[in-house]
Amino acid sequence: MNVRLPVTLAELFAALEEPGARVLAGGTDLLVQLRSRAGAHGSQTLVGLERIRELQGITATDGVIRIGAAETHASILENRLARSRLPLLTAALAELGGPAIRNMGTIGGNACTASPAGDSLPPLYALEAEVELASRQGLRRMAISGFIQGPGRTSLERGEILSALLVPQAKGFDLHHFEKVGRRSALAIAVVSLAALIRRDPSGRVLEARLALGSVGPTVLRCPEAENLLTGRRLTLASLKPAAAALRRAVTPIDDVRATAAYRRQVAGNLLLRLAVLA
Ligand SMILES: Cc1cc2nc3c(=O)[nH]c(=O)nc-3n(C[C@H](O)[C@H](O)[C@H](O)COP(=O)(O)OP(=O)(O)OC[C@H]3O[C@@H](n4cnc5c(N)ncnc54)[C@H](O)[C@@H]3O)c2cc1C
């Protein structure tokens, strides 16, 4: 296996032209994947992102936070701007893996792995984030929901990388809530997760609700029916129950080693009911 460590984007794009070249960020998904196929990657070239400055940094412009794709989960969690402006995202990253995984794994790698259980994804869908993609041809942008096409599938073209996440600050939203249910309390992949953003008027009536669920279908799911059912209501058990029923109808979970589809469907609704306690 060859490893290249370019320091500029031009060098990176040149390295990616080698046959079989693959992007290596923190390696916490890729190396596990390659090792499970031992022997099948003798001539593989891995192109590391860690020395490229354009893929790092967290900055804010006009209410949009730009997070370089090679920022690790730990560096985002330590960043004051991210913590104060994107509490929904940092709540989710605090639950991703354990300290070693958060030190190595990157937000770009989490998005490109495109797992329905990726912890950064429900917050990024609820925040209506965009991705910035870079190639020799220049930059293009698209919604995260358009970027992720299915488990392990994204809109990346050959020779193209994810360069940044562009995440709008959820101004005016007073409830930012992330909850993940796993098989155990640490180092667990989500069995179901919910990211909820709620904006209310001074009397507590919902002006806007955004709900994004992980691990209940091939991609993260937004549920407009449940969001609309909450609009104009206060967050009580009575108003949340019909919305929870809508969520349970909308999800398309599968049975796997971690949980049954029926359990996931039930928990998806239960996570929403919990908002009654937080409200
Ligand atoms: C023990 C363990 C526990 C874990 N727990 C969790 C968990 O709780 N929650 C969770 O969500 N994940 C978990 N993961 C998965 C993993 O750590 C995350 O998905 C992580 O964010 C991946 O980032 P990375 O930088 O390591 O990606 P890498 O492994 O380097 O790359 C992953 C894939 O994305 C591609 N890629 C990476 N960056 C880019 C880019 N900028 N542009 C184009 N392509 C790119 C790579 O080519 C590869 O195909 C766990 C993994 C392990 C091993």
The ligand as an ORCA input file, in Angstrom:
! r2SCAN-3c Opt
* xyz 0 1
  C     -14.566      1.645     17.030
  C     -15.326      2.588     16.108
  C     -16.427      3.264     16.623
  C     -17.152      4.126     15.793
  N     -18.230      4.775     16.336
  C     -18.950      5.622     15.553
  C     -20.094      6.286     16.101
  O     -20.461      6.136     17.270
  N     -20.775      7.121     15.267
  C     -20.422      7.324     13.959
  O     -21.062      8.103     13.270
  N     -19.339      6.697     13.434
  C     -18.608      5.847     14.192
  N     -17.518      5.215     13.651
  C     -17.204      5.406     12.237
  C     -16.120      6.477     11.929
  O     -15.264      6.708     13.024
  C     -16.721      7.822     11.491
  O     -17.598      7.630     10.399
  C     -15.628      8.847     11.115
  O     -16.180     10.135     11.123
  C     -15.017      8.581      9.747
  O     -14.083      9.623      9.467
  P     -12.591      9.344      8.988
  O     -11.943     10.662      8.887
  O     -11.930      8.330      9.856
  O     -12.875      8.725      7.545
  P     -11.978      7.722      6.683
  O     -12.047      6.361      7.269
  O     -10.624      8.278      6.422
  O     -12.804      7.762      5.313
  C     -14.100      7.227      5.212
  C     -14.541      7.248      3.737
  O     -14.757      8.569      3.284
  C     -13.836      8.927      2.236
  N     -13.433     10.299      2.573
  C     -13.028     10.759      3.787
  N     -12.875     12.094      3.762
  C     -13.174     12.483      2.494
  C     -13.231     13.769      1.849
  N     -12.955     14.908      2.500
  N     -13.576     13.807      0.532
  C     -13.871     12.650     -0.143
  N     -13.866     11.424      0.435
  C     -13.521     11.344      1.731
  C     -12.729      7.887      2.296
  O     -12.136      7.669      1.008
  C     -13.503      6.664      2.776
  O     -14.187      6.073      1.696
  C     -16.767      4.324     14.447
  C     -15.633      3.655     13.946
  C     -14.918      2.807     14.750
  C     -13.718      2.090     14.197
*
